[in-house]
């Protein structure tokens, strides 16, 4: 289904993504972990075509997405939805309109300018919001919502595209533990119920163990681990995180979802990034 072959992205002489290769044979929930600067976000941006690769090939269903241009590239971006750490919503726009903007590239400029949407699209947006437990927020401005609610709106916007692949770039890094769990539960349920491939950059080992079918560890732009969640031992963590992984096994197994305060969550993130 997905084949990544020798993908490299250079910024000057620095390789942000360095000769990365892996296959995903069927739709799954894949987590990518690693410290800051490991290349996780750059790889997702390459896959979504927000950034161009220096070399290599990413094929999905036998189509090399790195070679797509123009309308074909935009069609791929519609099929490969992106969820960002900071939500990327329009703050002063109502929630329903933010969700409808997931299909912005399918609408005419005039329709978009006057915020005109067919009834079928509006009903679909409301149904997606209801599925994520926030239908009652549809008429509120996005900026009035909590961080966790805004991230669920961002997920709804992605689902509005009806994508085959959802890329989530550190979707819970800025959330409190309770909302982090809600967001991760939502992504896992979408994968289980819809059969959509989900690839998520994650901060903590425990989150990867809990939600992912497969975990890829990156360090300095390269893949240093590719296996199942139960293979994420303390030794593997040291390979992925280097000196920053010299903490105890209890630290690696503490989810930010279970921590009692925002301060503790920030501490955990510093330890596990």
Protein Blocks (a to p, Z undefined) as FASTA:
>chain_A
ZZcehiacdehjbcfbghiacddfbdcddddeddehilmmmmmmmmnopaccfbdcddee
hiafklpghjlmmmmmmmmccddfklopafkbcfklmmmmmmmmmpcfklmmnopacfkl
mmmmmmmmmmnopmmmmmpcfklpcfklmmmmmmmmmmmnopabdcdehkllmpcfklmm
mmmmmmmmmmmmnopacddddfbfklmmmmpmbdcddeehiafbdcdfklmcfklmmmmn
ommlmpcfklmmpcfklpcbfklmmmmmmmmZZ
